[in-house]
């Protein structure tokens, strides 16, 4: 656990410093009950024009330890810690995919899901960002809700859908809170259908407090 925390701190320093952060006035922590957090998300039409996945450089090894961000998430989320071998080969670990309530022991059975997909982020404001900021989003180890290890075919079924189009079979309220947290952290908008779905779903969930440190 100490090793994982140290890695995350190093990655955050490497990815988010050096001009990527906006002025301190834009930074800070937001803490709101779930339904208030949903209500606070600004509504705007989505725009897919110009999207290309390559505009979000991802699975980088920001701290140079031989494990890229995909493997950092697998190491951090393992319910049984794996051994880490040469080239960040993982063995002996066990993982839980809460989207489908499944356990896995082979890392190749897992995808790392961008809870808010890269295309969805583009539609919701990331198209105006610098490549550096999009890279930070795509490799965000600073908030454990941004990147999740899940069963590969479930992640593929989700694709770039938002909560108006797709929700996991299990733990929907958890997923809702994580979606809202990522949108708040990265100052992303929602479209009207998405806002309606979030509002409707949140009404049936415990009104837990969502606390987020802004990425910029």
Secondary structure, DSSP 8 states (H G I E B T S, - for coil): -HHHHHHHHHHHHHHHTTTTS--GGG--EEEEEHHHHHHHS-B-----TT--GGGS--S--TT-SS--HHHHHHHHH-SB--EE-GGG-EES-BEEETTTTEEES-GGGEEEEESS-HHHHHHTTGGGS-HHHHHHHHT--SSTTTEEEEEHHHHHHHTT--TTT---SS-HHHHHHHHHHHHHHTT--B-HHHHHHHHHHHHTS---EEEEE---
